[in-house]
């Protein structure tokens, strides 16, 4: 079964998503970029409030969009977000220069980092294999561009399936995200990642990912990922 990760920007959205069936709550500010970060003070407050009602619901948070070479800034953000009490800290990795070094650096930090492999130009299988080898608890395959193209428009699905299989063989969770919608449901089910992450698909379609989360959409996606037939 694939679990639903809902990206939320506020405590109200976090409660709505959790109540509607999202198995993982991801704190992100979509108006600040692909991995736009929520202020760490807000993260800490949301974590406390959410855990009071949902004590075992995993919570992740992004650190903002940084280039691979900005290791000092990335380190500071990772440690600050981790100290706010989340279970996982998500960090974007762009393919190319500095990607391997950044992954190795992240693996050395005293935090539960989940690398987000930005795959707008295809999946870097070697980078995905390295992430699994380094012992990260999970890997996310996502896109940086939010321009109407989904992850599956950008990657070779067979290569992505091989990366997911490689990760699973090493005990590493895999997640897919990147402007995914209902037309992608069959592919998600075929790939069977551990987690599928959404933002825009959970919001009013008139406003997209910058709009307000709709708990009815969260509920439909949770049911669909669990194999139920739902009206869309």
C-alpha positions in Angstrom: 0.0 0.0 0.0 1.2 3.5 -0.8 0.8 6.1 1.9 -0.4 9.6 1.3 1.8 12.5 2.1 0.0 15.9 2.2 2.1 19.1 2.0 0.6 21.8 4.2 1.5 25.3 5.1 -0.4 25.9 8.4 -1.7 24.2 11.5 -5.3 24.3 10.2 -4.2 22.5 7.0 -2.2 20.0 9.0 -5.2 19.1 11.2 -7.5 19.0 8.1 -5.1 16.7 6.3 -4.5 14.4 9.2 -8.2 14.1 10.0 -9.0 13.3 6.3 -6.5 10.4 6.2 -3.1 11.7 5.2 -0.6 9.3 6.7 2.3 11.8 6.6 2.2 15.5 7.1 4.8 17.6 5.3 5.3 21.3 6.2 6.0 23.4 3.1 5.3 26.9 1.8 4.4 26.4 -1.8 4.5 30.1 -2.6 8.2 30.2 -1.7 9.3 27.6 -4.3 9.4 23.9 -5.0 10.7 23.2 -1.5 9.8 26.5 0.1 10.3 26.4 3.8 7.8 27.3 6.6 9.4 29.5 9.3 11.0 27.3 12.0 9.0 29.0 14.8 5.8 28.0 12.9 7.1 24.5 12.4 7.7 24.1 16.1 4.2 25.3 17.0 2.5 23.1 14.4 4.5 20.1 15.5 3.4 20.6 19.2 -0.2 21.1 18.2 -0.4 18.2 15.8 1.3 15.7 18.1 -1.1 16.6 20.9 -3.9 15.1 18.8 -2.0 12.7 16.5 1.0 11.6 18.5 2.4 9.0 16.1 1.7 10.8 12.7 5.0 11.3 11.0 5.9 15.0 10.2 8.4 16.2 7.7 9.5 19.7 6.7 11.4 21.3 3.9 14.3 23.7 4.3 13.8 25.9 1.2 15.5 25.8 -2.2 19.3 25.8 -2.0 22.0 24.9 -4.6 24.1 21.8 -4.0 27.2 23.8 -3.2 25.6 25.8 -0.4 26.7 23.3 2.2 27.0 25.7 5.1 23.6 27.2 4.6 22.0 23.8 4.0 23.6 22.5 7.2 22.3 25.4 9.3 18.8 25.0 7.9 18.7 21.2 8.4 19.8 21.5 12.0 17.4 24.3 12.7 14.4 22.5 11.2 15.4 19.2 12.9 15.5 21.1 16.2 11.9 22.3 15.6 10.8 18.7 16.3 10.0 17.1 13.0 10.7 13.5 12.2 12.3 14.1 8.8 14.0 17.0 7.1 13.6 17.2 3.3 16.5 18.6 1.2 16.4 19.1 -2.5 19.3 17.7 -4.6 19.8 18.9 -8.2 21.6 16.5 -10.6 25.0 17.5 -11.8 27.8 19.4 -10.1 28.0 18.9 -6.4 25.2 16.5 -6.1 27.2 13.5 -4.8 29.2 15.7 -2.4 26.0 17.2 -1.1 24.4 13.8 -0.5 27.5 12.5 1.3 27.5 15.7 3.5 23.8 15.3 4.3 24.4 11.7 5.4 26.9 12.9 7.9 24.5 15.3 9.7 22.9 14.5 13.1 19.4 14.7 11.6 17.0 12.4 9.8 17.5 13.9 6.3 15.4 12.7 3.4 17.0 13.8 0.1 14.6 15.0 -2.6 16.1 14.1 -6.0 14.9 16.7 -8.4 14.3 14.9 -11.7 13.0 17.4 -14.2 15.5 16.1 -16.7 15.1 12.4 -15.9 16.1 10.2 -13.0 19.8 10.0 -12.1 20.0 6.3 -11.3 23.5 6.5 -10.0 22.6 9.3 -7.6 19.5 7.4 -6.4 21.7 4.3 -5.8 24.2 6.4 -3.8 21.4 7.8 -1.7 20.2 4.3 -0.8 23.8 3.2 -0.1 24.4 6.1 2.3 21.6 4.8 4.5 19.0 7.6 4.3 15.6 6.5 5.6 13.9 7.5 2.4 14.4 9.1 -1.0 11.9 11.3 -2.8 11.7 11.7 -6.6 10.2 15.1 -7.3 10.4 18.0 -9.8 11.6 21.5 -9.2 9.5 23.1 -11.9 5.8 23.5 -11.2 4.8 24.3 -14.7 2.2 21.7 -15.5 4.6 18.9 -16.2 4.4 16.0 -13.8 7.2 13.8 -12.5 6.0 11.1 -15.0 6.3 13.5 -17.9 9.9 14.2 -16.9 11.3 10.7 -16.3 11.5 7.3 -17.9 9.1 5.3 -15.7 11.0 2.0 -16.2 14.1 3.7 -14.8 12.2 5.1 -11.9 10.8 1.7 -11.2 14.3 0.3 -11.1 15.4 3.0 -8.6 12.4 2.2 -6.4 13.3 -1.5 -6.5 16.9 -0.7 -5.7 15.9 1.4 -2.7 13.5 -1.3 -1.5 16.2 -3.9 -1.7 18.3 -1.8 0.7 15.5 -1.1 3.1 15.1 2.5 2.0 11.6 4.0 1.6 10.8 5.7 -1.7 8.4 8.5 -2.5 7.1 10.1 -5.7 5.8 13.6 -6.0 5.8 16.4 -8.6 2.5 17.8 -9.7 0.9 14.4 -9.7 -2.9 14.2 -10.4 -5.6 11.7 -11.1 -4.3 10.8 -14.5 -1.2 9.5 -12.8 -3.0 7.2 -10.4 -2.5 4.1 -12.5 1.3 4.7 -12.8 1.5 5.3 -9.0 -0.2 2.0 -8.4 2.1 0.3 -10.9 5.2 1.7 -9.3 3.9 1.0 -5.7 6.2 3.5 -3.9 6.0 3.6 -0.2 4.7 7.2 -0.3 3.1 9.5 -2.8 3.2 13.2 -2.1 0.8 15.9 -3.2 0.0 19.6 -2.8 -1.8 20.9 -5.9 -4.0 17.9 -6.3 -5.2 18.4 -2.7 -6.2 22.1 -3.3 -9.0 23.8 -5.3 -8.1 23.3 -8.9 -8.7 27.0 -9.6 -5.8 28.0 -7.3 -3.5 25.0 -7.7 -0.7 24.4 -5.2 -0.9 28.0 -3.8 -4.5 27.6 -2.8 -6.0 26.2 0.4 -6.0 22.5 1.1 -9.3 20.8 0.6 -9.8 17.9 3.1 -12.3 16.2 0.8 -9.6 15.8 -1.8 -7.2 14.5 0.8 -9.8 11.8 1.7 -10.4 10.8 -1.9 -6.6 10.4 -2.5 -6.1 8.4 0.6 -8.8 6.0 -0.4 -7.5 5.8 -4.0 -4.0 5.0 -2.8 -5.4 2.3 -0.6 -6.9 0.7 -3.7 -10.5 1.9 -3.5 -12.5 3.1 -6.5 -13.4 6.7 -6.0 -15.2 9.4 -8.0 -12.9 12.1 -9.3 
